[in-house]
Amino acid sequence: MRLLDIIESFSMNLADWIGFWGVLQILLAYFLNISGRVGTKDLLFKALNFSGALMAFIASYVLRFWPFMILEAIWCIISFISLIPKFKKNEPIGETDLS
């Protein structure tokens, strides 16, 4: 099998790309959190989780993969709800407790 054939066998459609970038955002949020760069209360962490879950939901909807659709829909709703207090309170954006 030629290298070009192998590369072509990994070609991704639009739903694959949307899902890839969505899952990448969720993993980035997790990595930034465990490496101590952002906290779970940080707007960046919450925004990455929300946008990643939304993109993963869209991709799973297009692919009609119900288990992942349910998981990502719930993740998206929870992530969105976690963003609401940031906009209601007059808090600075970012982690407030740096100790």
C-alpha positions as CSV (number, residue, x, y, z in Angstrom):
1,M,0.0,0.0,0.0
2,R,1.4,3.4,-1.0
3,L,1.7,6.3,1.5
4,L,-0.8,8.3,-0.5
5,D,-3.4,5.5,-0.2
6,I,-2.9,5.5,3.6
7,I,-3.3,9.2,3.8
8,E,-6.4,9.2,1.6
9,S,-7.9,6.5,3.8
10,F,-7.9,8.9,6.7
11,S,-9.7,11.7,4.9
12,M,-12.4,13.3,7.0
13,N,-15.7,14.9,6.1
14,L,-17.1,18.1,7.6
15,A,-18.7,16.3,10.5
16,D,-15.4,14.6,11.4
17,W,-13.6,18.0,11.4
18,I,-16.2,19.7,13.5
19,G,-16.1,16.8,16.0
20,F,-12.3,16.8,16.0
21,W,-12.1,20.5,16.8
22,G,-14.8,20.2,19.5
23,V,-13.1,17.3,21.2
24,L,-9.8,19.1,20.9
25,Q,-11.2,22.1,22.8
26,I,-12.5,19.9,25.6
27,L,-9.2,18.2,25.9
28,L,-7.4,21.5,25.8
29,A,-9.5,22.8,28.7
30,Y,-8.7,19.6,30.7
31,F,-5.0,19.9,29.9
32,L,-4.9,23.6,30.9
33,N,-6.7,22.8,34.1
34,I,-4.5,19.8,35.2
35,S,-1.3,21.7,34.3
36,G,-2.4,24.6,36.6
37,R,-2.7,27.2,33.9
38,V,-6.5,27.7,34.3
39,G,-8.9,26.9,37.1
40,T,-12.3,25.4,36.8
41,K,-13.8,28.8,37.6
42,D,-11.9,30.5,34.8
43,L,-13.9,31.8,31.9
44,L,-11.5,30.2,29.4
45,F,-12.0,26.8,30.9
46,K,-15.8,27.1,30.8
47,A,-15.8,28.6,27.3
48,L,-13.6,25.8,25.9
49,N,-15.9,23.2,27.5
50,F,-19.0,24.8,26.1
51,S,-17.8,25.5,22.6
52,G,-16.1,22.0,22.4
53,A,-19.3,20.3,23.6
54,L,-21.4,22.2,21.2
55,M,-19.2,21.3,18.2
56,A,-19.0,17.7,19.3
57,F,-22.8,17.7,19.6
58,I,-23.2,19.1,16.1
59,A,-20.9,16.5,14.7
60,S,-22.6,13.6,16.5
61,Y,-26.0,15.0,15.3
62,V,-24.9,15.0,11.7
63,L,-23.6,11.5,12.1
64,R,-26.8,10.4,14.0
65,F,-24.7,8.8,16.8
66,W,-27.2,9.0,19.6
67,P,-25.1,8.0,22.6
68,F,-22.6,10.8,21.9
69,M,-25.4,13.2,21.0
70,I,-26.9,12.7,24.5
71,L,-23.6,13.0,26.3
72,E,-22.6,16.1,24.4
73,A,-26.0,17.8,24.8
74,I,-25.9,17.3,28.5
75,W,-22.2,18.5,28.6
76,C,-23.2,21.5,26.5
77,I,-26.1,22.5,28.8
78,I,-24.1,22.1,32.0
79,S,-21.2,24.1,30.5
80,F,-23.6,26.9,29.3
81,I,-25.2,27.1,32.8
82,S,-21.8,27.4,34.4
83,L,-21.1,30.5,32.1
84,I,-24.2,32.3,33.3
85,P,-23.0,33.5,36.7
86,K,-19.9,35.0,35.1
87,F,-22.1,37.4,33.2
88,K,-24.5,38.1,36.0
89,K,-21.9,39.1,38.6
90,N,-19.6,42.0,38.1
91,E,-16.5,39.9,38.5
92,P,-13.2,40.3,36.7
93,I,-12.7,37.8,33.9
94,G,-10.4,35.0,34.9
95,E,-9.4,33.1,38.0
96,T,-9.9,35.2,41.1
97,D,-8.3,32.9,43.7
98,L,-4.7,32.5,42.8
99,S,-3.6,30.9,46.0
